[in-house]
């Protein structure tokens, strides 16, 4: 399915996910597995009463409608058991508290803790204890006193933990480094080298929150941005000081959303996409079949853009102590001189990196004949929280991380660290459920969706887990369609204000390759038994009227199952769920005001809510038990010593994985990706395949 791109003016690229199969083989739709990709939720239901009784302790603060448990299609005007309960639900989901509050929904009788970090100086005994621990720390945990923690924020940022040998950045390790550095007596400050980022706004918001929390320690934090757009500046302006080099590449011209349409391209090569979609906002089907943007898709993308741009204007102007109008005027003026940034107070000064480091050296009192003592991100990530006296208490909270596309089983060519494999994830859920060691569970989700059956199986296991202990879903950049399906199983859902979520809809497609076959001289004949036997296999002709009817009905059935389970999980009447479904993608704030999300905040708030639900005092430390500890693969170890073959190996495996996983119906989010930059080295292999094919015609 194709992906949309929200980017800034100078850095643009479009990626198309899971599209490499168009030229290789058709999608066998209703008889095959269904996929949720930020576009839908589906699957069968249990009977009403037994399912309700299976989860007596789940979401007790919500009211459940009878319709939510019924798998049979009904009229939209659903009658609930008690109509007065509907009023309570609507009051609960009316709106979300303003940013800065605790993120609870207005009208809700449940107040959620904010999880806001309060920096507290260690007492004399605690400081002495930390010094003793440093004496017995491992050699790789040794850091020279007065060091500066340096972190280069660049490219992709994973929401998974990474091993010592894994390349790239890890969001939980970045955030943990900020926390450790705030309390580490050996660290005098933080230096952030900020380059173009390829992550979403949810992760950026989490990092920015930790920058602001670190400043509470009183230590200096300096940012340096040689190449900067709105996203990098959003991080940089949160630092105490921000510097640009004289020749900095910066593009603060506003934001634009872009959507590409393949209808004309496929027509020219002889491919006729026969698309069935349920949900007027489901844009993936439009991108295959249309040549321009639908009004519904334009409405959705406009709302997303307004939310993101408005948030950026508000937060940046507040941080810099300026009026929003002043920032808008600056953006609309089209400033390109770095000097203007300094003159108008948007950056601290114009300096090269060596000058910034020299300034830090002087400020920290380092002798002129000595180099500035630094410790980089990767080395500091190896420093244990125990060494700094920050390890948790006896109470344990399990953390399950789910990042990437969803599949039911691991493919023969998939990388060990790629995507969410339901079979493996379910094993982890069951191990947590069977253990008595954990007081609560946090499921951290960063996924646009994937295989529908896999999503449903995980949803079921999460529901079973939530019936025994509190389960909190925490969303990162995106938790839509299949990703949201997983989150629905939790008792409480926490999202960042700009997390992309929802996308409750279904799109399926079957490609008529008859004209293409004729152009290349290929002929295909079928011998079949059974009226609809040729439906999934006949890609050399258009669908017959009875096949088209079956196609439409099966897609509608999938959508109704998806919608009903969403209504069940959110304790919402189905007709009300229909208003917020329709394949529409929401930001976290908008999703919260419509009852799809319970609270607005980051991972720290999810921890605070987990403690609240598990009756653990907020001031008591807990141990976060990561259930997805990284284990380095051989390619990752080789890459750590400079083996350049790994990149080729990864690209080849991605291509083979795309080809091997093509036999599915997908209900995927429009892959709305924010801030992809020119020169991406990880362009989707499927897109490259189509590009190469078209160039050879």
N, C-alpha and C positions, 0 to 999 in steps of 0.2 A: 504494500500500500504506500501511496506517496506521502511525503511529509511536507509540512509547511515550515516556513522559516520566519522568525521574528528577529530582525537584526538591525544594526545601525547602518548609517549611510555608506560607509566605506568598506565594510567587511561583509561580504555576502557569499552565500553558497546554498544550494538546495540539495537535500538528500532524499532519496526514495528508499524506503525500507521494504523488504520482502517483495520486490518487484521483479527479481531476476527470473522468476518462474514463468513469466508471460510467454517468453519465446521458447521455453523448453517443454512445458506440458501444461494442460489445462488444470484448473482447480475443480476437484470433484465434489464440490459443495455438500449437499445435505446429508450424504451418506458417510461423509468423512468427519474428522474432528473439526470442531468449530474453534475459531480463535477470537479472543478479545484483545483488541489492540486499541486502547484508549478509545474504544468505541462501543463496548457492550458488555452485558452480563447475561448469563443464560442458564440453561439447564433445568433438569427435572426437580420436582418437589416431593417431599414426604406428605403424608396426610396431615390436615390441619392440627388436630388436637395432640397427637403423639409428638409432633415436631415442637409444638409450644412447650409441652411438658418436659421435653428433653433438656430444655435450657431454662430452668426456673429462676436462676439467679442473674440472667443476662438482661442488661438494659432495663432494670426494674423502674427506672425513672420515666420510661416512655410508655405510651399506650399503644396497643396493637390492634390493627383492624382485621376483621375476619377475612376480607378479600386478600390480605397479604399472604394468607396460607393456602389459597385456592389456586390450583394450577390450571383450572378451566377458564377460558376467556369469558369475561363478563362485560356488561355494559359499563361505561365509564362512570355513570352515576351510581357508585357503590354505596350500599347501606352498611354501616358498621354496626357492631353489637350495641354500642352505646354512643349515640351521636354527640353527646356532650364531651366525650373524650377527644373528639376531633378538634374542638375549640382549644383544648389544652395543648395539643400538638402544635397547632398553628401559632399559638401564643409563644410556645417554646422556640420555634424556628423563625420567629419574625425577623430578628436581626442579631448581629454579633457586636460585642463591645468594641469600642474604639481601640486602636492600637495603643498599647501602653497599659491597658487593663489586663485582666486575667484571662481574657479570651473566652469567657463563658457566654453562652447565648442569653440575650435579653429575654426575660420571661421564664427562664429555666429556674427551677427551685434548687439546682445544684450549682454550687460555686466551685470552680476549679482553681487550684493554686497556679500562680504565674510561672513558677520555677525560676524567677529572676535571681541572678547571682549576686550575693552580697559578700564582698571581699572582707575577710576578717584577719587581722594580724595574729600570727601565732604568739602564744605566751612564751615565757622564758623556758619552762619545762619542755614545751613542744619544740621550740627551736633547738634545745640541747639534744632532744631525741632525734631530730632530723639530722643533726651533725653526726651523731653516732651511726646512723644508718648510711650516711654518705661514706663513712670510713670503711664500711664493710660491703659497699656496693660493688657490682661487677666492674671490671676495667672499662668496658664500653659505656658505662654510665658516668664516668668521670668527666667533669666540666670545669674549666678554669674559672675561678671567681672573677666577676666583673665582665663575663662574656655577654655577647649580644646574640640572641637567637635570630638567625636569618632564614627566611622562607621565601622561595620563589613560587608565586601563585601564577600558574600558566597552564593553558590547555585544558584537558579534561580533568575533572575531579570526581573520583569514585566515591560512592557512599559505603563501600565495603572496606573492611580493614585490609591492609596489604602487608605482605611479608617483607623482610629486609631486602629480598632479591627482586621484588616486584617493582616495575617502573611506574611512574606516574604518582599522582597525589591522592591521598585518602582523606575525605572530609572528617571522619571521626578522629583521625590522628592529628589533623590540623587543629581541630577544636581542643583536643586534649593537650596539645603542645601549648596553646594559649593559656589554659588553666594551670598547667605545671609551671610555666614560665612566670606567671603572676606570683606564685608562692615560693619559687626556687630562689634561695638567697644568692646563688651563684650567677643568676641572670640579671643583668642591669637594664635590659631593654630588648625591643624587638625591631628588626628591620625587615620590611616587606618589599620585595621586588615584584611588582605587579605587571604582568604581561597579558595579552589578549586571552580571555577565558572561553572555554567551550562547555560551560555547564549552564544550568538553568538558574532562574532567579531564586528558587527555594534554597539552594546551596549557598548562593551569594548572601542571602539574608541571614543564614546561619553563621557564616564566617563574620559578617559585619557585626552581628550581635556579640560574638566573642571578642572582636576588636574593642568594642565599647566596654565590655566587661573587664578586659585586661587593663584598660585605662584607669579603672577604679583602684588598681594596685598602686598607682602613683609612679609607675615606671614609664619610661619614654617608649613610644612606638612611632616609627617613622616609615612613611611610604615613599617609594620611588617608582614612577610609571613612565617608561620610555615610549610605550605605545598604549593609547588609552581611548576607549569609547565610554559610553554611559555606564556600562557594567563595571569596568575597572575603576572609573571615577567614583562610583557608588561605594566601593570598598575603600579607595584611597582617601576620600574626604572624611571617613570615619577615624582615620589616624590623627594623632596629635599634630603631625606635620606631614606635608605632601610636597614632593619635589619632582619637577620635570627637567629633562635635559634641554638645552637650547634648540636642538633639532628634533624634538619629540614629535612622533606621529600621534595626533589626537583628532578625534572626530566627535565633537559634541554638537551635533546638528539635529538631534531628535531621533525618533524611532519609526520604523516602517515595518509593516507585515506584508509578506509576499507569499503568494500561492501559485504554483505551476499547474498547468492542465495538459494532460496527455492525449485528450480526445483527437486533436488534429494529427498528432504524431502517429498514433495507432492507426488512424484512418489511412494515412499515406503508406504504411507498410502492410496494410491488408488485415489488420486485427480489429475485430468488432467486439468490444467489451459489453457483455450482457449483464448489467449490474442490477441487483436488488438491494435496496436499503430501506430500513425502517428507522425513522428519525430524520426530521427535516434538516437538522443541523449536521448530519453525518456527511462530512465533506470528502471522505476517502473515495466514495463512489463517484462523486462529482469530478474528482481529479482524474479519474480514469475515463469517464464517459463524456464529460463536458469540455467545452473550449473556453469557457469563462466562468466567473464566480456567481453562484446563486445569491439571491438576496438574503436568504437565511444564513448562509455561511459568512456573508459580508457583515451581517448583524453581529454574529458571534465573535468574529475576529476583531471587529471594531470595539466591542465591549472589552475584550482581552487587552487590546492595545491601550485603550483608555485607562484601564485599571493599572497596568504596568507603568505607563508613562506618568500617570497622575501620582502613583506611589513614589516614583523616582523624583519628581519635582518636589513633592512634599518633604520627603526625607532629606534630600540634599539641601534644600533651602533652610530647613530647620537646623541641620548640622552646621551650616556655614553662617547662621544667624542673619539670613537675608530673607526678603520677601519672595514669595513664589513668582510674583509678576516680574521681579528683577531677573530671576533665573530664566523665565520664559523669554524675556526680551533678549537676554544674552544668547540663548539658543537660536532664536529666530534671526539674530543679526548675522549669523554665519561667521563667527570668529575663527580665524586660522593662525593668528600670531600667538606664540606662546607668551609673549610679553603681556598681552592683554589679560591672560589668566592671572598673572601676578598682580598687575595693576588693579584689577577688579576684585582681588582677594579670593580667587577660587583655588589658588595654590599658595604654598608658603614662599617658595623661591624657585629660581631657575639654576640648577646645578647639575654637573655631571656626577656620575655615581662615585667616582673617587673623591670628589669634593664632599659629597654627602657623608661618606665613610670617614673622611678626615674630620669633618665637623663632629660626628659622633665620637670619634676617638678623643678629640679635645674636650668635648662636653663630659665624657666619662672619666677624664683625668688620666688617660693613658700617656705614658712618656712618649716623646717624639721619636725616639730611636726604637720604639717597640711597635709591632703591628697590633691592630685592633683584634682583640680576642673574640672569636666568633664560634658558634656551633650551628651546624646546618639542620634543616628539617629532618633529614633521614637519621642522622646520628641521635638527635634529641628525642626522636620517637622511640628509641630503645631505652630511654630512662623510664624506669617503672614509677608509678604513682606511689608505691610503697616507700621508695627511697625518699620521697619528699613528704611523707606523712599524710598522703592524700588517699590512701587505700580505704575501701569501704568497711562497713561494720559486718555484723553477723547476718543480717537480713540480705537475701540475694534476690535480684531481679534479673530474669533471663532476657537477653536481647537477641532477637532473630532478625537478620538483615536479608532483605529480598530486593535485589537490583537487577534490572535488565528485562529482556523479553521472557515470557513465560512459555515453557514447554513441559510436556508430561513426563518424558524420559529424555535422558541425554542422548544426543545424536552421535553417530559413529565418528563424526569429524569435528564435534564441538570442543571448544577449549574448556579446561577444567573450571575456569573462573568466569565463564560466560553465561549470563542469564540465570533465570530461576527455573530449576528443575523440580517439578512438583513431587516426584518420587522421593527425592532426597530431602526436600523441605518438609514433607509430611513426616519423615522419619525423625527429624529434629523436633517437630511439634509433639509427636507422640512420646519422645524421650523426656521432654519437659513435663508433659501431662502425667506420665508415670512416676516421675521423680517427686519427692516431697520436699525438696530443698529450696524451691523458689516461691516467693510470696506473690509475685506478679510477673507478667511478661510484656515486653514492648516489642512489637513487630514494626520494624523500620522498612518502609516501602518506597522504592524509587523505580517505578515500572510503568510503561505505557500499555501493558497488557500482553496478550498472547493467546495460547491455546485455551479455549473455553472450558473444555473438560478438565484440564489441569487446574484452572482457576476455581472451578466448582468444587473439586476434590479438596483443594486447600481451604476454601471457604468453610466446608463442612468440618474439617479438622480444627480450624480456628474456633468455630462455634462450640465444638465439644470442649476445647481447652478453656474457652471463656466461661463455660458453665461451672468450672471447678475453681479457677483462680482469675483475678482481674487481668484482662488483656487490653492493652492500649495500642492503637495503630498510630504511628507517627509517619507523616508523609514528607518526602524531600522535594525534589524538583517536580516530579509527576507521579500521580497514583490514579490513573484513569483507566476506564474500561476494565480489563482484567486486573489491573493494579488496584482499582477501587473495589472490585469484586472481593479481593482478599481483605481489604480494610473493613468491608461491611461485616465481616465475621467478628470483629472486635467489639468490646463493650463501649469504648470511647474512641473517637477519631480526632486526632490533632493534626492540623495542617499549617504550613506557612501561609502568610497572607497572599503570596503569589504562586503557591503550588498549583499546578494544573491538575484538575480532578474532574470526576463525573464521567461524561462521555458515555452515558447509558443508551446505547443504540447498537444496531447490527448492520453490517454491510457484507454482502457476498457477491462474488463475481465469477462468471464463466466466460471464457473467451472463444469466440468463433474465429478460427484461423483459416477458414475456407479460402478467402482471397489470397492470403499469404501463401498457402500451399499451392494455389494455382500459379502464382508468380514464380515460385521456385521449382515448379514441376513435380511436386510431391502429391501422391494420391493415397487415400486412406479408406479402407472398406471394413465394415463391421458385420459380424454375424451374431445375432443376439436372441435370447429367449426371455420373455417378460416384457410387459408394456413399457416400463421405464428403465430397462436395462442399459439403454444407450445414453441415458441422460448424463451421467458423469463422464462418459468416454467419448461421446461424439463431439469433437471439437472442430470437425470439418464442415459443419453446417449450423445454421441458427436453431434455436429451440423450437420444437413444435408447440402449438397452442396449449396442449395438455401438459407438456413439460414445463412451459412457462408458468402455467397455473400452479403446478407442484412447487416450482422454484419459489414463487411468491409466497405461497402458503407456508412452506417450511421456514422461510426467513421470518415471516410474521410470528410463527410459533416460537422460534428462538428468542425473538424480541420480547414476547409476552412472558416467557419464562424468566428472562433476564430482569425485566421490569418488576415482576412479582417478587422475585427474591430481593431486589433492592428495596421494595416496599416492606417486605418482611423484616429485613435486617435493620431498617431505619424506623420501623414501627409507624409507617405512614400509609394512609389510604392510597390505593393504587391510582385513583384519579388525580390525587395531588402529586404522586410520584411522576405521573405522565407529564405534568407541567414542567418539571425540572429535568426530565429525561430527554427524549428526542435526539439523542446523540450529541447533546450540547456539552462543550467543555467549559468549565467554570474555574475562576481563580479561587483560592482558598477562602477569601473573604466572602465572595458571592455564594460559594457553596455552603458556608456556615449560616448565612442569612436565609438559606432555603432548606436547611435541615439535613444536608448531606454530610456536614462536618460539625463536630461538637465544640471545638475550641481552636483558637488561632495561636500558634506558638511553635517553638522548635523542639529539639530533642530533650532539652532540659525541662521543658514544661511537661513533656510526656513522662519523664521520670518523676516529677512532682505529683502528677495525677496518679501514677502507679502507686506511689507511696500513700497517697490519700485513700485510694480504693483498698489498699492492703492494710490500712490502719497502722501505718508506720509514721511516727512523728516527722514533720518536715525538717526539723533540725538534726535528725539522726542520719548518719552516713549509711549508705547501702553499698553493696558490692554488685556491680553490673557484670553479669556473667555472659560474655560474648559466646554465642553458640556457633558462630561461623568463623572460627579462627583460621587465618590463611595458612595454606601449606604450599610452598613454592613448587612449581613444576620445573622440569629440566630446562625448557626454553627460557623461563624467567631467570633461572640461575645463570644460564649462558648469556642472557642479555645483560646481566649485571657485570659481566666481565668483557662486554663489548662485542658479543657475537652478533653480527648484522644479519645473519640468516633468519633470526627469529621473526623479523618484520614480514619477510616473505612467507614464512610458515604460517603466521597469523592470518595474513590476507588470503592465502590459499584455503585455509580451514574455514574462514568466514564464507567464502564463495561456495565451497562444498556443502557447508551447513545450510546456506540459503536454498541450494538446489535440492538437498535431501529432505527439507521440511516444507516443501511446496504443496503437498497434497492436503490442504486444509482450507476451510472457510474461515475467513478472518473477520473479527469484529475488533478493529484496532483504532486507537485514537489517531487523529490526523497527524501524529508525530510532530506536533508543533514544537520546533526546536528553537531555542533562543540563542542568538549570538554565535552562530557558526562563522568561522573566519576564512578568508581567502587562503589558499594553499593547504587546506586540510589534507593530511596524509591518510585519513581513515575514511575516504569516500566509500560509500556502499558498493561492494563488488557487483551487485545486481545492476545498479545504475551504470557502472563502467561497462558491463556486458552489453547493455542496450545501446549505450553510446557507441561502442566499438562496432556493433552490428550495423547501426544506422550509417556510420561513416563508411562502411564497406559497400553500401548499395550504390 
